[in-house]
Amino acid sequence: MSERSSEPGVAYPVPPTAAAVSVLRPLREQLDEHRRAERSLRAAFSQFDAVYNEARRQEEPPFTLLLGGTAITNTLEAAVDDCREELLTAQPGGGRPVEHLVDALDRDMRLLSRGTRQRTIYQHTVRAHPPTLAYIEQVVAAGAEVCTLAEVFERVIICDREVAFIPVSDDRGAAALEVRHPAVVRFLTQTFERDWARAIAVDEQSAAHKPSAVISDTQRTILQAIVSGETDESIARRLGMSRRSVAVHVRKVSEQLGSRSRGQLGYLIATSGVLDGHVE
């Protein structure tokens, strides 16, 4: 680098560091300005973070894992007690234990007495379970709506379409998931509504007997399961009935179709057209 002298056409060399200071000074000033702007923006956004985090702390979490029977029962009871518009319940597994029915009856009567709509889906097998039938008769008389299906996908309880409870494992008493995410609750509600639309109503007149549609629906589900290769045990578990009851249905169909083995029975069911009608 050189520095021009006062004499025309004459220049004198200067140290490069001196020239660098002159060239770099404007860049440093710009960097300092950007750093000041960065610090100012960070300070502003940190204030926004504080407001955002405080708002999130006040929100209820979209998913809460409930561990143990006490936590599940207490949380569920509080949600049901707060339910004002509608309670939707799907209860797979056949007849319910008497002690559970006693607790449920007291809770449901309180719910119905304040005008909350209650709809429940059970499996067809509850129609052969006297304690559950007695409970159904009482809640239906009080205004509840109850339907049955051959197969219910999974247990779910939905309160006012705002919060839902689902099990997280086969051991339903060990853990449950409280769901408040609107999209997930909406999905669970739509699944319930699809099941409800194809279920068979239980009213005060039909509670004491099984309509033919229920018998046919149960038989059809068992036959389809046989064609799929399921065992009596897995069918019984899925339909909420005893293994012995499933075996009775299987034996009856085997006799009608002249089957000599389980494999042959599945083939005959699939090819005979029996699923197009119903089995008596």
N, C-alpha and C positions, 0 to 999 in steps of 0.2 A: 504494500500500500504506500501511497505517497501523498504529500500535502503540497498543494500548489502555493508557490510563494507570491509575493506582491509583484515580482518581476514577471512580465509576460513570457510564457514559454518555459519557465523554470519551476521545477517541483522538487521537494525534499522528501526522502523516505521517513516514515514514522513506524513505530512498533505496531504489529497487527493487533495486539490486545487493545491498544488505544482506539484503533479503527473499529474493532468489534464492539466496544462499549457504545460508540456512536450509532452503529447499525442496530444493535440488539436492544437499546433502550426503549424504543417504541413498542417492540414485541413484549418486553417485560411489563411495560405499563398496561398493555392489553391483557396479558395473563393475570396481572393483579386485579384488573377490573372484572375478569371472568371469575376469579376466585371469590371476590367479594359478592358477586351475583350468586355464585353457588352456595356460599354460606347463608346468604339471605333466603334463598329458596329452601335450603335444608331446614332452616329455622321455621319457615312457614309450614312446610309439610310435616314437621314434627308436631306442630300444633294440631294439624288435621288428623294425624295418627292418634293423638290422645282422644280426640272427639270420636273417631271411628271405633277405637278399642273400647271406650266407655259404652257406646251404643251396642256393640256386640256383646259386652258383658251383661247387658240388660235383656238381651234376647234369650229365648229358650233354645237349647241346642237341638238341631234337627234329628239327632239320634242319641239315645241314652241306653246303655247296657244295664239291665237290672239283674243282679246276681242273687240267687237264693229266694226261697218261697216267701219269706217275710217282706223283702223289698218289692217283689212282684205283686203280692197281694195288696200291700199298703198303697202302692202307686196306682194300681188298677182301680182300687176302691175309690180313691180320691178323684180320679178322672171320671169314673162313672157317676159319682155323686155330683160332679160339676156338669154332667151332660144335661142339656136343656132341650134340644131339638130332636135328636135321633140317635139311637144306639143300634149298631149293626154287629151281629155276632155269628161266626161260623164255628161250629163245634163238632169236629170229627171224632170218631172213636166209639160210636154206639152209645149205650146207656151210660149215664154219669153216676158216680158214687153218691149214695144217699146224703152224706154229710155236705157234699158240694151243692146238692140240690136245695138243702135247707137254707144254706147261706145265700144262694142265688135267689130263692123265692122271696126272702125278706128284702133284699136289695131291689129286685125287679118290681115288687109291689110298690115300693116307695117311688121308683122311677115312673111307673105308669100312673100313679095317683096324681102326679103333678103335670100330666099331659105329654110326657116324652114318648115319642113313637119308638117302638122296639120291634125289631125284626131279627129272627134267629133261624139259621139253617142247621139242621141235624142230618145224620144219615138215617136211611129207612129203618135200620135196625132198632132205633129207639122206640118204634111202634110196638115192639115185643118186649119192652123193658118197663114193667109196671111203675116203678118209682119215677122214672123220667116222664112217663105218660101222665102220671098224676100231677107232676109239676107243670107240664105243658097245658093240661086242662085248666089249671088255676090261672096261669098267666094269660092264656087265650081268653078266658072269661073276663079278665080284667082289661083286655084291649090289646094285648100283644099279638103279633103275627108270627106264626111258626110254619116252616116248610121243611121237607125232607128230600134228600137226594140219595142215590145209591152210593155215591162217593163224593166227599168234600175234600177239596185240595189240601187245605191246612187251616189250623185254627187262626182266627183273627178277630179282634175286637176293635171297633171303630166308633169313636165318640164325636158326634156333631161334625163328622167329616174333617176334623181338625187334628186329631191325634189317634194313632192306631197302635195296637200291641200285637206282636207276633213272636212265636217261639224261635229260639236260635239253634235248637237241637231237638233230637227225638225225645230227650228227657225234658218235657215241657215245664217241669217244676224247678229245674236247675237255673235257667236263665231265660230272659225275654228281652225283646228290643222295643223300646218306646220310640215311635216314629212321629215326628212333627214336620218333616219335610213335605211341603204341599204337593209336589209332584208324585212322591211315593204314596202318600195318603190317597191321592186321587186314583192312582193305579190300583191300590188295594180295594178301594170302593168300587171301581168299575169291575174288578174281578168278582166281588161279592154280588153285584147287580146281575152279572151274567149267570152266575149260579142260581140266583133267586128267580130269574126269568124261566128257568127250566125245571125248577123244583116243584114238588107237589105239596099243596097246602094241607096243614093239619088244623081242622076246626073242632068245635066242641062235639059235633056229631061223628066225625071220622076218627077222633083220637083213640077210640076203643077198638078199632079194627083196621086191617090193612086193605086198602082199596086194590083192585086188580092191577092198576097202573103201577103201584109200588112194587108188587110181586114181580111183575113183568120187567120192570126197570132193574131190580136186583138180579134177577135171573140173567138178563141180557148182559149185565156187567160181569157176572161170574163166567158166562160162556165166552165173552170176549177175552177175559183174562186167561182162560184155559187155552184158547187158540194162541195167545201170546206166549204160552209156556210157563205161566206162573204156577207155583205150588199152592196147595190148599192153605198152608200157613200164611203165605204172603197175601193171598186173596182175603183171608179172614182179617188180617191186620189192616189192610187197606179199606175194607168195607165196614170195619167196626163190629164184626160178628164173630161167633165162635168157629173154631176150625171144624167142629162136629157139624154145625149147620151148613157150612160150605160143602162138606163131604156128602151130606144128604142131597143137596142140589146136584152135585156131580154124579152121584149114584143114579139119581132119577133120570138124568139126561143120558147116561151110559146105557141104562136099560132100554130107553126109548129108541136109541140109535143103534143098539146092538154092538156097542164097543167092547173090546176085550183088553184094551190097554189105554193108558193116558195119551200116548202119542196118537193112537188110532182115533181116540175121542176128539182130539183137537182137529184132526184132519176131517172127520165126519161133520163136526160142527161147522167148519169153514166151507165145506162143499155141499152140505145138505140143504142150505137155505134156511136153517132153523133161526138164524139171526134176523132173517127178514120178517119173521112173525114173532111168536112168543111161546114159551114153554109152560105148560100147565102143571 
